[in-house]
Amino acid sequence: MTQIFEGGTTLSKTASLKIVTDSAADLLPDEIEALGITIVPLYIQFPDGEVSAEDISPDTFYDRLQAMWPEIPTTAMPSPGMFAEIYREVAQAGKEILSIHISSGLSGTIEAARLGAEQAGVDVTLVDTRTLSGGERFQVLAAALAAKAGWSKEAILKRLERIRAATEVIYTLETLEYLARGGRIGRVQALLGSLLKIKPVIKVDKADGKYSTVGQGRTLRRTLRMIVDHLAQLYEPETPLWLSVMHGQFGEQAENLAQLLRERLQVAKLEVLRISPVLGVHTGPGIVGVTALPMALMEGLG
């Protein structure tokens, strides 16, 4: 039986739990290795062939992306058969499976996982993170740390629910062109935005796991400050935060955002990382944003 956890579900304890996720979680290689997390890759489809998002570096990807402009590649989720194969292997090792994935509002990956579990005839608990990138990463890390420490599945799921509710993923873009060419927004909207030099500020809505616009500005300086203002209003003052600044190929602006965050917020941990190429397909290299979470929710897991 496959269970999809979206809050409030009570499950039995487990002494042996395997965490499975997808490459949209933007996990670091050492995190994957140290915690024994299984990654099911998403794919980037170039004109000359398909590449796993796990097998191409961000810089190589963005170089290829800009070289083929104005055409852009497409993305593909893992097949149910791929999930079925992985789930069978894990089940044969005698472990229960907690499979944590990119928002169902942004990708069909979790549906492919559900179908894969049915094909395999394996009991899998699926978690719809209702987010992606750093937000998904925080949930996966919490689950893996807690599982390694012997937490029950029920306790892990309750913690993930709290983390999901408290996490904010918010970003801005240098251009709307990639969203338009990928069909994420209309061409007229993109053209208007380009003419007015408008840069959106976008967040992931916790209710449905889809993108929603927070605001817009005509300069990155303005939109970066809007991001920081948004977080300062969202969290109680003096709340220690884990802040994961994410960018495509936009290191200077990522450092600018990091500095603004240090000046305004109570930083417990701050890192500057790269987003997965599979996400960069839809944004282009000029994406910069941050995932924020109260640090207390990531403590005491081990």
N, C-alpha and C positions, 0 to 999 in steps of 0.2 A: 504494500500500500504506500502510495506517495502522499506526503503531507506538505501543503504549502503554508508556511507560517507567516502570518501578517499581524500577529499580536493576539495575546489572550489564550493561546493554545497550551494545554498542559500535556507534557510528555514525560515518559519514564526516565529514570536515571540510566546512564551508560558508563561503563568503565573504559570503553575503547571507542573513540569517536574520530572519524576522519573528516577533515575540512576540504571541500572542493569548491573552487571558484573559477572565474573567468579572467581573461587578460585585461578587461576594462577596470579591474581593481587597482591597477598601478602599484602592485606590490614590488618591493625591492628584492633583488635576487637573494640577498642574505636572509631576508625574512622568510622567503619561500623555503629555503634550505633548512634553516634552523627550526622552523615550526612544522616541517613536513607537509606543506600545503600542496595540493594537486591543482594545477592550472589547466583549464580547458581553453585552448586558444580561440580568439576571434581572428578573422582573416581580412586581409586587404587585397582587393582584386585590381591589379594593374593590367593594362592592355596585353602585356607579354606574359601574364601568369599570376597565380595566386601566391601570396606570402603570408605566413603566420605572423601575427603581431608580436609574437615572442621572438621571432627570428630576424627582426630588422631594427636597427638602432634608430632613435629619434632623428639624429642628424642625417643619416642615410635616407630615411623616409622623407624628410622635408626637402632634401636636395632633389629627390626624384619628383616630389610633389610640385615643386616650383619649375622643374625642367619640363614637365608635361602641361603646364598651364597654357591655355585656359581649360583644358580637359582636367578632370579629377578622377581618381580611382573610386571604387565603391567598397563597401564592407560587407562581410558575410558572417553570420553567426555559426557556431558549431552545429553539426548535424545531430539529430537524436541518436543516430548510430554511434557517433563518437562518445556521447554521454553514456550510452548503454555499455559500451566496451569498458569505459573507466569504472562505472558503477559495479560491473561484474567483478573486475579485478579487486576492487576494494572489499566487496562483500565476501569474496573467496578468502581474503586475508582475515576474515572474522571481525571486521569493524563495521560499526554503524556509520551512516553517512549524513553529514550536514552540508548541503550544497547551497552556497550563498552567491547571489548573482545581481548583475546590473538591473536597474529598474525595469519592470515590465512596461512602464510608460515610455521607455526609450528604446527598448530592444525586445525581440522575441526569444532571447536566449533562455530565459527561465521556462518558457513553454517547450523549447527543444529539450531542456533538461527533464521536464515532466514526462514527455513522450519517451525519452531515453530510459528513464526509470521503469516505465511500463514495459518497454521492450525487453529490458533485462530481467524483469520480474523481481526487482530488488526494492526493499523498503528504504526510501530516501526522504529526508525532511528537507524541503526547499525553502529558502529564505529569499523573499523579494526585498532587497535593500531599499527600494524606491529612491535610489541615488546611483552614483557612478564615481569613478576615479577615486579621489581621496576619501570621499564619503563611504564608498564601498570598501575601501582598504581598511578604514577604522573598524568596520564591523567584522571583516574577515580576521584581522589581527586579534581583536578581542575574543572572538570565538576560538581561534587557534591557541591563544595563550591559556584561556580558561580550560579548554579540552585537555591540553598538556598537563594542567594542574589537577585534573580529575574532576572538574565540575560536572554536574549532571546536565543533560541536554536541556532540561526544563529551565535550570538556572541560567544557562548560556543564552537561551532565547529571550528570557526576561531582560537580561542585560543588553542584548542587541536591540530590543525594542526601545529601551531608554536611550541608547546611543543614537539610534536613528532619529528619535524625536529631538535630540539636542544638537545634531550636526547640521551645519550650514555649508553648502557648496555654492559659491558665487564667483562670477568671473566677468571679464570684459574682453572685447575683441577689437583688433585693429581695423578689420574690414568685415563687412557682411557678405562679401562675394562668395566665400566657400559655402556658407549656409544656403545661399541662393542656388548655387550650382548643384548642390546636393539635394535640393528640393525641400530643405527645412524651412525656408521662407520664400515668399514670392519675389520674382525678378523686379517688379515695380517697387516693392518695399526696399529691396537692396539698392536699386538705382537711386531712389530718393535719399536713402541713408548715405550713399556715396556722395551725392551732390551736396548734401548738407554737412558732410563729414561727421555724421552721427555715429557714435560708438555706444553700443548697448551695454547695460549691466544686467546680467542674467543670473538667476538662481535656479536650483532644483527645488520644486515645490514638494514638501514632505507629504502632502495629502495624496497626490496622484503620481508622484515620481516623474513629473514632466517639467519642462523648462517654463519659467515665467519671467517676464521682464520687470526688473526693479526700477530702472530709470535709464537715462541716456545722457551723454555729454558729447561735446565736440572735440575734446582732447582726452588723451589717455591720462594726463595729469588729473583732470577732473573726474574721470570714471574710477580711477584708483582711489581717490579720496571718497567717492561715493561708496565704494566697497567697504572701506574702513569705517565710515560713518554708519553704515548699515549694521555692521557687526557690533559697534560700540553701543548702538541702541538695542540690539537683540539680547546681549548678555549683560548680566548684572555687573556693575563696576567691581573691580578687584577679583573677578573670577579668573583663576589661572586657566589658560587655554593652550591646547595643542593646535598649532597653526601650521598647516602644510601648504605652502605656496607652490602652485603648479603652473608650468608654462610649456608652450610648444617649442619654439626656437626664438625666445623672447627674453633672454637672460637679463638684459639691462632693466627692462620694466619689472621683471620678477624681483630683482634686488630693490628697485624703487618701492614696490609694494611692501616688501619685507621691512624696509626701514619705516614706512608709515605705520605698519602694524606694531612695530616695537615702540613707537612713540605714543600710540594711543591706547593700546590694550595691555592687559596683564599676561605676559608671555611666559608660559611654563616650558614650552618647547616650540622651536620654530625651525623649519627645514624648507629648502628650496629644491623642488624635484621637477621631473619632466612628465608630461602626460603621455599616455600610450599613443603610438601612431594611429591605432584604430579609432581613437577619439579625434585625433588631429585631422583626419580626413575631412571632417565636417566643419572644422574651424579654421584650418590653415595654421601657419606657424605663429601668427600674431594673437595668441590667446594667453592670458595671464589671469590667475585667480587664486582663490584660497579655500581650503576646507578647514573649518573651525569646529572644535569640540572642547567642552570643559574637561580638563585633564583628569579630574576626579573619576570620571567614568571609565578611564583606561587604567586606573590604579587598582591594586589588589587582585589582579586577575591571575597572577602566578603564585 
